[in-house]
Amino acid sequence: MSKPVLEIVGVSKRFGTTVANDKISLSLAQGEIIALLGENGAGKTTLMSILFGHYVADEGQILVDGQELPQGKPRAAIRAGIGMVHQHFALAPNLTVLENVITGTQSLWSPKLRRSDARTKLLTISERFGLKVDPDARLGDLSVGEQQRVEILKALYNEARILVFDEPTAVLTQTESERLFATLKDMAAQGLSLIFISHKLDEVMSAADRVIVLRGGRHVAERRTSETSKAELAELMVGRTVTRPVREPSTPGDVVLEAAAVTIRSDGIDRLKAVDFRLHAGEVLGIIGVSGNGQHVLAQLLSGTRSKTAGDLLLYGKAVDKLSVADVVSAGIGRIPEDRNKEGAIGEMAIWENAILERVKAFSRGGLVDRKAAVAFTQTIIDRFDVRGGSPTSRIRLLSGGNMQKLIFGRNLINRQRILLAAQPARGLDEGAVAAVHERILEAKRQGTAVLLISEDLDEVMALADRIQAIVGGRLSPAISAEEASARKLGLMMAGEWTSEVPHAV
Amino acid sequence: MRFERREHRSIALVIATPLIAIGAALALAGVLTAVAGAPVLEAYWLILKSAFGSRLSATETLTRATPLILTGLAAAVAFRARLWNIGAEGQLYLGAITVAWASSQFLGDLPGLVQIPLLLLLGALAGMTLLLVPLWMRLRFTVDEVVTTLLLNFVAVLLVSMLIDTVLKDPMAFGWPQSQPVADAAMLPKLLARSRLHLGLGIAVVLAIVLAFVQSRTVFGMQSRAAGLNPEGAVFAGVPLKGTLVIVACISGGLAGLAGAVEVMGVQGYVTTELSPGFGYSGIVVAMLANLNPLGVVLAALFTATMFVGADGMSRSLGIPSYIADVIVALSLLTMLVAVFFTQYRIRR
């Protein structure tokens, strides 16, 4: 390939005593796609923030076309042709697509927006890269995939030649991801240079030409995708061999939880539409779907924080109408919430308080908290579930995501539960922690717990679930067995195409 | 330059924070004192002397601290659960007028041992009622309670103003707008003879200790803290959010109402619109100075009372306006907010 358009030379960045980047160097050629692969905290985002001028490096330099880029100046980075597509889009939902794209490109003091020139330019770009989007649509009305397209268009509108994508597929469906990768390849073919940040091996292998693996702030390896394998990359990324556990077939027991035509309506919208499922003891039932399709409401229903509008819910064969959190907890249902930080933990409270808050009745007498028993209970969880980075009295906020999740699993599973509700249990965790979480789920299943796994990760569901149902627009597909499941079939189910193949059983 | 959260807060840091904040506030106010043409150190010495220099002044300072402890606790309890009760002033007046009304109209003949507890309870209930209205509006219609509690202060003060000029007007007051007095039996016993210091101080301190215990040891304390820190997480853990807030509102409004009752029954014996020189609002400052800690509230109230009482005497001697006390208290709130920030974050370059 030709001479590099971007070179990062020996960049280091320290925060206090932690070294976020340690003498990292890389180069990017014109028309090339490279992937920055690494676990959470490996230093990917720090490095890109330095590139984009949000941080100033302690050492090292950045060269664009051989010219040194002044650091700490985002405007200079934009002028040099660097564009960033953020994971959490930096767009205004109440403006139109066109307005979003031209924001920041025209002087604040110019008397009026030159919309027509801008529109022509935007349409030309969107034509050239096949990024179709209506310039006059209000951004908030667009789907997530379309919003991402706007974010890309905005970078291209600013004449970006080097584009950085921060975990671009985190919010996309399978089909949207595939379309995004086609666009990326097209952009590279037209001479743009791309960096994308990821911790997903599949997409790195399929989209990038070259992979740079970061671990603990260091550049540990560099491979051409044609000369490596997923297994090798996984090992390089984690620093040791990690194998995710996989389910073994089993014979399920009795039905412990059954939903028949359950509907949940709020603000006049049906969030769940007549869903049916049956959960057996000793099995994992996977509910797969792109987030925002009703899984949050389903999880709330079973967590005791929302009640159904219509339909029947049978718990251990008995019809239940309204479930409170206390009912759910005392009925032996363990709950792993979708959002650890928002629902699963109260960051400013101690680990022991977080461990017992949902079953505080068991740790109190006459309204007084039995602190001693609670701390002892928490210490047992910490020991048995290998929670590192804190003592019972330190604040839970100090724990890493993986350790916080271990504590949440621990408080639920330390006493055997009859049902475990696990919503997106591995979201945002690094490879080692994912394996630990999966092992806990399979272990619970072996002990006869019925597990309802709500996930948007195909690999996770296929590795763990005995039966799988898809959730789309608040509806649940009929279940298929793990043996019938393939990525393609599940992809179709997640897109809502099950009615033609399997008649909808009532 | 950027800020990083501190991982650990040492006890020394927590104790030093308010002291440093107050020191900084005094230094800043010293500049103003110097500009006003008074010797700074002498001015501060005079403040201290006027607040504690004699038996009379010391008991005056403690008397002044009493309602501040109660309104400070009212704010601290509410703020900890993220219930922004800015209405302690109105709740205080409603508690005060309720006590004056009940004692002068129909409870006056009861013996003190029965009447006093009954009146204190009524005063607290009145304060509670005034806070439950905005809480209901928040829970039912999501109306911001900062606005409603603040505005209800004016409603309450004007209502009191109307009552003491009409149905509850004291005919013996030479036409001044002042309420009929509470019965003699309703007056709180004095703690020290020949002073204004009354049992209210004991009540306030005991309540502070009780609250400290409730917040740190009970299920309710734990749940209300959770509800304040992370409502979503609290709901997930089964904390009854509305119920918790209702109880918090009852405690907070009750304490503010009690402050009014105690002030009437302990000091004045009747209600005027000058009953409170802003005790309700100063309570917010006291709570913040104490970092919402009930025991800290006692000390912060003492500091605030010292400034107010001491500045009066100091201004008489040096001829600079006693508003310097307001400035010092206001500055110490600001420096405390900055200091609290630095206990949570450290600076990194």
HADDOCK unambig.tbl for C-alpha pairs under 7 A between the chains (distance, minus, plus):
assign (segid A and resid 305 and name CA) (segid B and resid 236 and name CA) 6.58 0.50 0.50
assign (segid A and resid 325 and name CA) (segid B and resid 237 and name CA) 6.93 0.50 0.50
assign (segid A and resid 325 and name CA) (segid B and resid 238 and name CA) 4.88 0.50 0.50
assign (segid A and resid 326 and name CA) (segid B and resid 238 and name CA) 6.20 0.50 0.50
assign (segid A and resid 342 and name CA) (segid B and resid 232 and name CA) 6.24 0.50 0.50
assign (segid A and resid 342 and name CA) (segid B and resid 233 and name CA) 5.63 0.50 0.50
assign (segid A and resid 343 and name CA) (segid B and resid 232 and name CA) 5.59 0.50 0.50
assign (segid A and resid 343 and name CA) (segid B and resid 233 and name CA) 3.90 0.50 0.50
assign (segid A and resid 343 and name CA) (segid B and resid 236 and name CA) 5.79 0.50 0.50
assign (segid A and resid 344 and name CA) (segid B and resid 233 and name CA) 5.99 0.50 0.50
assign (segid A and resid 345 and name CA) (segid B and resid 233 and name CA) 6.02 0.50 0.50
assign (segid A and resid 346 and name CA) (segid B and resid 226 and name CA) 6.75 0.50 0.50
assign (segid A and resid 346 and name CA) (segid B and resid 229 and name CA) 6.88 0.50 0.50
assign (segid A and resid 346 and name CA) (segid B and resid 230 and name CA) 5.91 0.50 0.50
assign (segid A and resid 346 and name CA) (segid B and resid 233 and name CA) 6.04 0.50 0.50
assign (segid A and resid 357 and name CA) (segid B and resid 237 and name CA) 6.06 0.50 0.50
assign (segid A and resid 358 and name CA) (segid B and resid 237 and name CA) 4.26 0.50 0.50
assign (segid A and resid 358 and name CA) (segid B and resid 238 and name CA) 5.89 0.50 0.50
assign (segid A and resid 367 and name CA) (segid B and resid 218 and name CA) 5.55 0.50 0.50
assign (segid A and resid 367 and name CA) (segid B and resid 219 and name CA) 5.43 0.50 0.50
assign (segid A and resid 368 and name CA) (segid B and resid 217 and name CA) 5.81 0.50 0.50
assign (segid A and resid 368 and name CA) (segid B and resid 218 and name CA) 4.25 0.50 0.50
assign (segid A and resid 368 and name CA) (segid B and resid 219 and name CA) 5.80 0.50 0.50
assign (segid A and resid 369 and name CA) (segid B and resid 217 and name CA) 5.76 0.50 0.50
assign (segid A and resid 369 and name CA) (segid B and resid 218 and name CA) 5.30 0.50 0.50
assign (segid A and resid 369 and name CA) (segid B and resid 219 and name CA) 5.62 0.50 0.50
